[in-house]
Amino acid sequence: MPEYKSPVRDIKFVMQELLDCETHYQKLGYEDATIDMVDAIIGEAAKFTEQVIAPINQIGDEQGCTWNNGEVTTPDGFKEAYQQYVEGGWPTLAQSIDFGGQGLPHSLNTAISELFSGANHSFAMYPGLSHGALATIEEHGSDFQKNTFMPKLVEGVWTGTMCLTEPHCGTDLGMLRTKAELNEDGSYSLTGTKIFISAGEHDLSDNIVHIVIARIPGSPEGSKGISLFIVPKFNVTENGEVADKNAVSCGSIEHKMGINANATCVINFDGAKGYLIGEVNRGLNCMFTFMNAARLGVATEGVAAAEASFQGALAYAKDRLQMRSLTGVKNPDGPADAIIVHPDVRRMLLTQKSIAEGGRALVAYLAQLVDIGHASKDEAEKAATEAKLALLTPIAKAFLTEVGLECTSHGIQVFGGHGFIKEWGMEQLMRDTKISCLYEGTTGIQALDLLARKILGSKGEILKPFGAEVTAFCVANAGNEAMQEFIQPIMTFGGDLQKMTERIGMKAMQNPDEIGAASVDYLMYSGYLTLAYFWAKMVKVAQDKLAAGEGDSAFYEAKIKTARFYFQRILPRASGHAACVENGAVSMMELAEDDFSF
Amino acid sequence: MPEYKSPVRDIKFVMQELLDCETHYQKLGYEDATIDMVDAIIGEAAKFTEQVIAPINQIGDEQGCTWNNGEVTTPDGFKEAYQQYVEGGWPTLAQSIDFGGQGLPHSLNTAISELFSGANHSFAMYPGLSHGALATIEEHGSDFQKNTFMPKLVEGVWTGTMCLTEPHCGTDLGMLRTKAELNEDGSYSLTGTKIFISAGEHDLSDNIVHIVIARIPGSPEGSKGISLFIVPKFNVTENGEVADKNAVSCGSIEHKMGINANATCVINFDGAKGYLIGEVNRGLNCMFTFMNAARLGVATEGVAAAEASFQGALAYAKDRLQMRSLTGVKNPDGPADAIIVHPDVRRMLLTQKSIAEGGRALVAYLAQLVDIGHASKDEAEKAATEAKLALLTPIAKAFLTEVGLECTSHGIQVFGGHGFIKEWGMEQLMRDTKISCLYEGTTGIQALDLLARKILGSKGEILKPFGAEVTAFCVANAGNEAMQEFIQPIMTFGGDLQKMTERIGMKAMQNPDEIGAASVDYLMYSGYLTLAYFWAKMVKVAQDKLAAGEGDSAFYEAKIKTARFYFQRILPRASGHAACVENGAVSMMELAEDDFSF
C-alpha cells in the first residue's frame, strides 16, 4: 500500500497564491483565518490524515462493516480514529460559534476534506454526512431543533445522515412512501423504509441524527408533497442528552463494490418520533441547501482519488525497472530503466496530475463561492456567486468524479498486473471512487440538472457571470504572448460551447429529448473547458512568480508544463464530445424498446 | 443477479450471415462444420452456459479460491461444473483429431468462449489457459511431448498454464531469473519463482501442465536467452499416466480486484523436472504462437463483458420506473416511466450494444483468420491473413477491453446506486473485466506493439492487406445511396489515419518517444475506425436481407439503427484521440522526473 502524503504544497498554492484566501477571508469577516492560521490548520490536518486516517484505509476495506442484530461494527481502528478526530476538534472547524464551532470558513474545511477523502474515502464519509445534517438544521431548523441537536453534532459525538432513497425511488423522490403522521404533541410518527443510508448505523457516536424526507398524509402527490424531518436514533431530553431508543432500526447493510468501511444501511422507521424541519411540503427545497454542499463534497472525492492514485502510481513508476527508453538507456547501472521514462506511462501520470491539480483549483474556487454565499453582505456579489455555484456544481460533481475514476484506472494500469492485486491499494481506489459517480445524483442526473434545469431553464442567463469572468481573464491576458497557448484554446472551445448551447436550445424546442441526448457529452465538454480555465489561471500565477523571482522556480515551471500537457493532451478530448453532441438525439431514440435485444 | 442469456441470434448473424462461415469452413476442409452442426453446437453451448456456468458466477466471486498448505480449492460448484464441461466434450471441440479432439474449427470455439466468458469470466479462464498450453505443445513440441501431454489436455482431465511473469519482470521478460539446468537424461531441472499464474493450482483436474519460460545457464542475457519448457505438476509415466509429484508448489494465491474464482498463483519450481520445447533460446518465438491466440481470447472477454453488462442494464432499464419522459408520459398506468425512455439511459445501453455487437463481429472475423492460418493451403492468402491478424490483434485486445470496461461502468450507472451493490452482479462485471486491460500485455504494450513494432516497423506494409479490404468495400458500395452515411465516415477517418501515421513516422525519426506518446490514442482511434468498418459491413448484410424480404425485418432494422448510433455517437470520439495525437510528445516528456511532485 503506497503511503498517502497530503499535498500541502499544492493546497497552499491554490488557496493562497491562486485564490488569495487571505484577502477573501478578511473581506468576509473571517478575521481568525489568517495565512498563519490556515497554514497551521492544514499542517495539522495533514499530520492527522497521514498518521491516523490513512493507516486504517486498507484494513477498513478488508474487514468492512459488520451487521449483527441491528448493530453495526466498524472495522478495527475506526472507533479510535473517530475519537481522535473528535478530540482534535476537527468536526467543529467550520461550524457556527453559537453551537460550539470554531466559526472558520467553509472553504478551509473543503481543503481538509480532500485530505481525509484521499487517505480514506470510507472514513471521510462519516463526518461528511454530519456536515450535511448540520447544514440542513442550521438553515431550516427551529431554535428548539438547533439547540437540541446542533451542539453534539458540532462536537462530533453525534453524527448525522440523510435519508432520502427508498427501494422504489432514488432519482424520483416524488415517489416516496415513508409517511409522517402528526402526534398530539406536535411531533410526527414516521413509518417507512429507507435504503442506501450512508453511516446510517455504526459504533462511532453516541447518537445518530437522521434527516428524513417523508410524506404527511393528505399532502399532494409527487415532489410537492415532501416534508423534511429530524429523526434521532435515540430520543433526546430537553437539555440535549441521549434518552430512550427511538423506533429506528438498521435492517441490514449492503455488500458493495467499495467504501466497505462505511456502513450503507437499510433503515426502518416504525412509528419513530420525528420533528418537522421548515414548512410542511417544502422538504425538497430544504434539501437543496444540503445537496449543493454534498455535491461539492463528492466532487472533492474525485479530486482526492485522482491525487491518491497519482501518488501511488508515481512512486511505482520511479521505482519499477522494466524495458529501456526508446531514446537510449537512462539507467545504465540497472538491468532496465524506471518505467517513468516511457511516454505512455507519463501520459497516465500526467493525466492524473493535471486532473488532480486542476480539479483541486476548481473545488477550492467553488468552496470560496460557498463562503461568499454564507458570509457576504453584498447582494449583487451573492447573486453572481449563486449563479456560478449553480452552474459549476453539477460540472464539478459529475466531471471530476468521472475523470477521477478514469485516473484510478490509470493508476492500476501503471502498476500493470500488480495494480489488480489488493495489497497495492490501487484497485481499492477505483472501487471506492465508482460510488462518487453514483451518489448525490448520478452523472446523468447532474448533466440534466446542468443543461435542462439550469442552462436552458434560465435561457442561458446562468452562464453569464462565470462566462464574464472567463472572458475578462482572456481579455486581460490578450497581450501576454506566453499566455496565448492557454488563452486561445479557451476562446475557441468557449465560443464553440456557446454555439453548441444555442443549437441544442433550438433543437430542444422541436424535441425535448435533444436535451437528454446531449447532456452528458455537453457536461464533459464543459468540464474539460472549465478545468482549462483554472489551468490557465494557474499558469498566470506561475508566470508572475517566476518573473518576480519569488519562491521555488521548479514548482512553478512544473505547473506550466503540467498545464501544457493538459491543453495539448486532455482538452482536445472535448472535440470528440462536441462531435457526438452535434449528431443529436435521432440515433438514440429511433430504436424501439422491444428491439434492443433479440 | 441478472440471468445471462447466450446471444445466439447475434452469433448466428455474425458467423453465418456476415462472415458466411459455411463457405469459409468448406473451403478450408472443415467438412463437418456444416450450418446444422454449427447451429447445434452453439445451441448446446448456450444451454450449458446458461444452466451450468452462469449460475456459479456470483458464488465464485463471493467465495473466491482458498489456499491451504499449497492446495487450492475452487468455489462451490466449480469442480462439478468443470466435470460436466469435460464430460460434455467441450475441451475437445477444436483440438486435433490425432489427440482425441473433434477437429472442428478454431472460430467455432471462439464463439463459444464468448458465452463462457460472459457468463463467468473466472470459470472460462481455466479452459482458456489449457488451450494456450495445448497450442504451444502442438506447434512446437516433440512427438514424445505431444503424445505424453496432449491427449489428457485435449480431454480436459488435465489443465494447462503459461508461466511467464516473475516478481521483477512482467513486460520485460528478458529479465527473468528462473533457471533450467540440463539433466543427464536430457530433461531439465527448473528453479525459480513465477507469479500471476492463472489456474496455476486448483482442484479441477488430475494434473496441471505448466508451460514455463526459463534461462539455461550460459545463454545470452535478455530476451535472446529464453527457452521454453513443459513442467507438469505431477510427473507422467511413459503411457501418459500421472506418477509422483514434481518439485512444483503453489506458494500462495493473490487477493484481487476481481476474477476471484480463478486462482492467481505464486508457483515455485524447486529443481522441478521439465522438458525443453523447441530449440534452446528460442522460447520467446514459441511463445508468440500462444500470445496471439491468448490476446484474441482476451479481446473476446471485452466483448463478453459488454454483452453481459448490456443484458443486465437492459433488463433493469425496462423494469425500473423513475421520472417521466421529457416528451410526455409513456406509461400512464404506472407511477413513472421505465427509465429506458430517457435518452441518456439509451445512450449507455446503445453504447454497450454497439460495442458488444461490433466487437463480436471483429473477433469472429479474426477467428476466421486464425482458421485460415491453421488450415489454408493458399500461401498468398495465408500471408495476407497473417498481416491482418498481426495488425488487428493488438487493436482488438486493447480497444475491446478498454471499451468493454467502459461498458461495464455504464452498466453500473444504468442501475444507479443499485449498480454498486454486489447482489445485482453489475459491479462484479467491472471488477472482473479490469484484468483484461492488464494481462497478456497491458493496453500500453498493445499500443506499442501496434504502432512501433508492426506499423512503423513494417514501414506501413502491414496496413496494406486490411486497408485494401476496407477500401474495396467502400468502393463496392460507392453507388449505394443508403450506405453513404456509413461509407463516408470510414473514408474520412481512414484517410486521416493514413496521414496521421505518416506524420508520426516522420516525427519518430527525430524523436522515438513520439511513438510511445502517440501509441494509445492511435490505437483507440484505430479501434473506433475498425469497428466502424465492421458495423458498415453488418449494415450491408441487413440492407440486403431487408431488400430480399428474408428473415426477421425487426432484427435487421435494429442492426441498421444500432450502426447509425455507433457512427453518430461513438465513432466521433476518434477525433478527440486524433487531436491528442497531433499534439505530440513534447508536453509528455518535458517535465523532469523529480518535478512530478513537490
Interface residues (C-beta under 8 A of the other chain):
Chain A: R9 D10 T165 H168 C169 G170 T171 D172 M175 F196 E254 H255 K256 M257 G258 Q311 L314 K318 L321 Q322 M323 S325 L326 T327 P335 A336 A338 I340 H342 P343 D344 V345 R346 R347 M348 L349 L350 K353 L405 S409 I412 Q413 G416 G417 H418 G419 F420 I421 K422 E423 E427 M430 R431 K434 I435 C437 L438 Y439 T442 T443 G444 A447 L448 A452 N511 P512 D513 I515 G516 A517 S519 V520 D552 A554 F555 E557 A558 K561 T562 R564 F565 F567 Q568 R569 I570 P572 R573 A574 S575 G576 H577 A579 C580 E582 N583 G584 A585 V586 S587 M588 M589 E590 L591 A592 E593 D594 D595 F596 S597 F598
Chain B: R9 D10 T165 H168 C169 G170 T171 D172 M175 F196 E254 H255 K256 M257 G258 Q311 L314 K318 L321 Q322 M323 S325 L326 T327 P335 A336 A338 I340 H342 P343 D344 V345 R346 R347 M348 L349 L350 K353 L405 S409 I412 Q413 G416 G417 H418 G419 F420 I421 K422 E423 E427 M430 R431 K434 I435 C437 L438 Y439 T442 T443 G444 A447 L448 A452 N511 P512 D513 I515 G516 A517 S519 V520 D552 A554 F555 E557 A558 K561 T562 R564 F565 F567 Q568 R569 I570 P572 R573 A574 S575 G576 H577 A579 C580 E582 N583 G584 A585 V586 S587 M588 M589 E590 L591 A592 E593 D594 D595 F596 S597 F598
